[in-house]
Amino acid sequence: MGKALAVSPLAPASFPTLPDIGGVEIATAAAGVKYKDRTDVMLARLAPGTTMAGVFTRSATRSAPVLDCQAKIGTASDAGAAILVNSGNSNAFTGGRGVESVQAITQSVANATGVPVERVFTSSTGVIGEPLPHDRIIAKLDDLASALEAANMEHAARAIMTTDTFPKGAGAEIMVDGQPVRIAGIAKGSGMIAPDMATMLVYIFTDAQIAQPPLQAMLSRLTDRTFNCITVDSDTSTSDTLLLAATGASGVAVDDAPEFEAALHDVMQDLAHQVVRDGEGATKFVTVQVTGAASDADARTHALSIANSPLVKTAIAGEDPNWGRIVMAIGKSGAAADRDRLTIRFGDILVAENGWVAPGYAEDQGATYMQQPDLTITVDIGLGTRQATVWTCDLTHGYISINADYRS
């Protein structure tokens, strides 16, 4: 975390150009939470009338900032809102001191921005179990408040990074009833990523006009199809937070606009994929598709068993088309399966069927396919019609190196 990491080979060529969102102002600063001269705090101020929705980790050891956000997210108010995020320290497993840090920060943000304290949301990411030096953050709040401006998304994305090797952003601009509606989001996430909510920190802003209950319902639906379908290492963070702010600045109501939900889905999926592409040490982006399962739950269980298997993931890292490890992952998952009905494909290559290697399959076909940076593994269970898709990455020596050295 303290050492510069090489940019992931799966990273996009550049940070995207994101639309400015009316009613959103952002500023960043270097507070020295853990490292000197590193931008590590992001402040966003949201205009009066903003509705907030959120999804959070289900970890039993979730952090004080997560618990505070959960308590506030459904609060109805015409007041504005504010989001304060720091990297370098997760303020997790810090007991009463963690609560005190959240209270001190939220009150200070309220004082600096004029936003009611019950509408101030905070997130912290970084090392677990160390007290948050919140005084360093508070000392920067007046500077942050005076620096707030509209076009600062890339700086914000960089401020919330920990072991990330590139800042993550995605956006969309669509027409609803002939009027433009804009969406822009940023995310951080690289390791400790598993599908149990958002599995990272994500902040999405839109100028759409929508009430809190339908916004929350929409966010929860889409999370299950995006952020809950990715895994890097099967580990769920204590700090996972996804906040969605709708400022209403466009004046366009989207409660019953399917095109808005579709665009929001695309932004969320783009960010989710970027997290996998920045998986610690990753060299391969892998789509795992399971079809023909007896139930949705079985399809998801099988897909995650494949995506989380260290043996599958290390075979992919070594560009080894070892389909036997996929058979193993299906067999151990606990979901319904029949060995003699399985069909396995690498991309369009039929590898195995009817419980045995496919007659036309040649090992060099699979080996050549595995050299690609983007891979698709498809397994048909042969027991039904249900399906699931998850996204993962390979497991390399780089993952070990990053995490063995994380706290130094």
N, C-alpha and C positions, 0 to 999 in steps of 0.2 A: 504493500500500500504506500509505503514511503518512497519506493524507488520507481523511476519511470519505466513503464511497460511498453513493449513494442505494440503498435497498433495491430489489432486483429486483422489477419489476412481476409476475413469475411466482411470487413467494415465497408460501408458505402463510401463512394468517392469523396463526398463532401457533406457538410451539414446542409439540410434542405432550406430553401427559402420559405419561411412560414408567414402566413398572413397575420397582420396586426389585428388584434382582437379589441374592439372598442370596450372600454371599461376595465382594461387590464393594464397595470403599470408594474414594472419589474426593475429591481436593482440588485447588484451583487457586491460582495466585499470580501476582503481577506482578513478574517478575524483571528487567525492563528489558533483555531480550535485544537489542531494537532500539529500542523506543520506551518512554518513561517513562509510568508510570501506566496501562499497558495489561496486562490479564490475558493472560499469554503462556506459562504452563507448566501442564500437567495431570499429576497423579500418580494412578495407580490401583494399589491393592494388592488382590491376589486371594488367596483363602483356600487353605490346603493342600489338595491333591487336584485343583486346577484343571488341566485339559488345555488346551493352546494349539495353535492352528492358524494358519497365515498364508499369504498370497500376496503376492508382491512384484514390483516393476517388473523388466522384462527389459532395461532400459536398460544399455548398455555402460558408461555413466558414472555408475552408481548410487552413492549416498552411503555413507559409513562406517556410519551407523546401519542402513541397509538390509542391508549385508553382515553386520553383527553379528547382526541379527535372523535372517537366513537361516541363519547358522551354528548358532543356538541353537534354532530353532523345533521341531525334532524330538526335542529332549532329553527323555527320560523322567524324571519326578521326581514324588514325592509332596509335594514342598515347594510353597509358594505361588508366586506370580509377581508381578511389578510391571511397569507400563508408565509411562514418562516421556516426555512429548511437549512440545516447545517450538515456538512459532511465531516468525517474525521472521528466522530464519537456518536454511538447510537443511543446513548442515555438509556440503555436497557440493562436490567439486573442491577439497578442502582438504588433500589429501595426508596425510602422516604426522600433521599436527596434528589432522586430523579423527579419526583413529584414537585419538589420545591423549585427545581430548575425550570420545569414547564410553567409553573405559576409565575416565576420571575420573568421569564421570556415573554409569555403571553401578555402580562400586564404592561411590560415595557413596550411591546409592539403596539398595544392599544394606545398608550400614551403618545407614541411617536407618529401614529397614522390617523388617530381619531376614530378608529374602528372599535366597537364594543368588544370587551375581552372575551365574551362568549362567542364571538365570531372570528376569533384568531385561532388558526390551526397551525400546529407545528409538527415537523418531522425531523428526526435525527438518524444519521446512518454512519456506520463505522464500527469501531471496536466495541465489543460488549463488555460490561462489567467495570468500566472506569467512569468516575463521576464526570459529568459534563461541566467544563469551565464556562458556565453561562455568562459570567461577567464579561468575558471577551466578546461575546456576541452582542450583549446589551450595549457595550461601549461603542459599537458600530451602528447602532440603530438610527441615530440622528443623521449620520452620513447617508445611510441607506434610504431613509425617508426623503431626504432632499435630492437624491439621485434617481428617484423613480421615473421611469419613462416607458413608452409603449414598446419600442423595438429592441428587446434585449433577450430574446429567447435562447440564442446560442450561448450567451454568457451564463444564463441561468442553468442550462443543461450541463455546462462545465462545472459550475459551482457545486452541484450535487453528486459529482462522481466520486467513487472510491477506487476500486480496482478496475473500473471501466477503462478501456483504452481509447474510446471515442465518445463524444457527446451524442445523445440520441434525440431526434426530433421528427415529428411528422405532422402534416397539416392537410387541410382540404378546404375548398371553397365551392359551395353548391348553390343552386337556385331553388328556393321554396316559394311557390306562388309568385314567381317572377321576381323575387327579391333575393339578394345575395346573403348567404349565411356562412360564417367562417368558423373553422375549428383549428386549433394549434395545440400540440402537446409535446412534452418532454418527459424523458424517463432516465433512470439510472438502474443498473443491474448488470451483474456479470457472474457472480458466484452466489452461493446460498440461494439457489433458484429452484423452486419446485412448485407444482400447481396446488396451492392452498390459499387462494385469493390472488392478489396481484403479484406477489413474489418479488417486489421491488418497490421503488418510489416512482410514482407517475403523477404528473400534474397536467390536466387537459383543460383548456379554456375555449369557450365558444361565446359568440355574441347572440346566440339564439335565445328566444324567450320561451321559458318552460317552467312549470311549477315543480316544486321539490319532489313530490311523490312520483310523478311519471318519470322525472329525470333519474331518480334513484332506481326505479324499476328497470329502466332502460340500461343503466350502467351495470346493474347486477346481471341482467341477461347477457350482455355483451362480454362481461368479464369471464363468464363461464365458457365462452367460445373463443377467447383470445388469451388473456393472461393466465387463465386456469388450464391452458393447454400447452404450456411450455415447461421444460425442465432442463437444467444444466447438470445438477448434481444430486437431486432428490432431497435437498435440505431446504427447510422453510425458515425464513428469517423471523426474528422477533419484531421487526420494524416495518413490515410491508404496509404501504399506504398508497391508495389510489384516490385522488381527489379530482372531481370534475366540477368546474365553475361555469355557470351560464349567466352572463351579465345582462342579457336582454337588450343590449345596445343596438342591435339590428332592428328591433321592433317586430321581428318576424316570429310568430308562434309556431312551434314545431311539435307540439304534443301529439298530433296525429299525422306527422309527416314521415312516411317510411324512408324517403330519400335522406333525411337527416340521420336516422338510425343507421342506415347503410353506410353513410360517410363516416359516422363516429366509429362504427365497426372497423372500417378500413384503417382509420388512424390508430385505433387500439391494436389491431393486428400487426400493423407496420412496426409500432413500438415494441410489441412482444417479440417479433422476429428479430429486431435489432438487438434485443437483450440476449437472445440465443446466439446470434452472430458474434457477440462480444463475450460469450462464455469463456471463463478463465482457461486460457491455453487452447481454445478451440481452433481447429483447422477445417472442420466440416460442419455444414448446416444440414440437418437431417430431418426430413418429414417422415413420420411413421403413420401409415394409414392401416387401420384394421377394418375389414368389412366382413359381412356374413356372420356376425356374432348373434347370440341368442337374445341379447338385451343391450341397451345403451351402456349400462353399467359394466357389463362384461367387455364390450368393445373398448371402453376407456381403460379398464383394468389391464387388458392385454397390451394395449398401446403403451401405457406407462411402464409396464413390466419390461417391454423391449427397450424403451427410451431410457430407462434408468439402470439397465443392466451394465455393470462395469465391464463384463466380458464382451457384450455387444459393442459398447462404446470404444473399448480399446482395440477391438478388431477393426472397427471403422477407422480409428486413428492410424492403424498399420496398413490400411487399404487392403485388408484381408476379407474376401467375400465368404466369410464363415457362416453360412446359413444355419449350421447346426446350433449356433449360439442363439439364434432367433427361435428355433424350435424349443430350446431349453427355456427361454424366457416365457414363451407361451405356456409351457407345461408347468412352470412354477407359480404362475400368476394367481392361481386359485379360482379363476373364472372358467366357465364351461368350455371345453375343447375336446376334439377327437383327433388324435394323431393322423389317422388315415383320411381325413377330410381337409387337411391343411393345404393351402396353396400359397407359395411365397414368390414374390417378384422383387428384383432390384431394378427400379425404373420400369422399363418395358420388357425386361428380360425375365422370362419364366424360369425360375430356379428349381422349385420343387412343387409336386402335386401328388395327391393321393397317398400321402405318407412316405414319399420317396423322391429322390432327385428326379427332375424332369428329364425324359429321354433325350431331348434336344439340347440340354444345357451343357455348356463347356466352361470349365473353370476360368479360362483366359477371358471369356466374356465378362464374367463377374469382376475379375481383377481389374480389367480396363475401366469398367464402370465406376469402381470404387475410387479411382483416381480423381474424380470430379469433386469440386468443392461443395456442390449442392447435390444431395442424394435423397432418393425416395425409396423407402422400404414399405412394401404392401403385403399384408397377410390377410387372406380370406379364411375365416374359421370354418365355414361350411355348415353352420348350424342355424342360420337365420338370416335376417335382413338388416340388422342394426350395424352402425359403424361409428368410428371415432377417428379423429386426426390429432396428433400431438407433434410438437416440434422440439428437437433436442440438438445436441452437438456431440462431438467425439470427446474422448477422455485421453489427454496427452500428459507427457512429463511436465508440460508447462503448468497444468493445474496444480500439481504437487508443489512445484517450485514457488508459485504465487502464494499458496496457502500455508506452506511450511515456514514462510518468511513474513506472514501477514502482519504480525505485531511488532516487527523490528524496525 
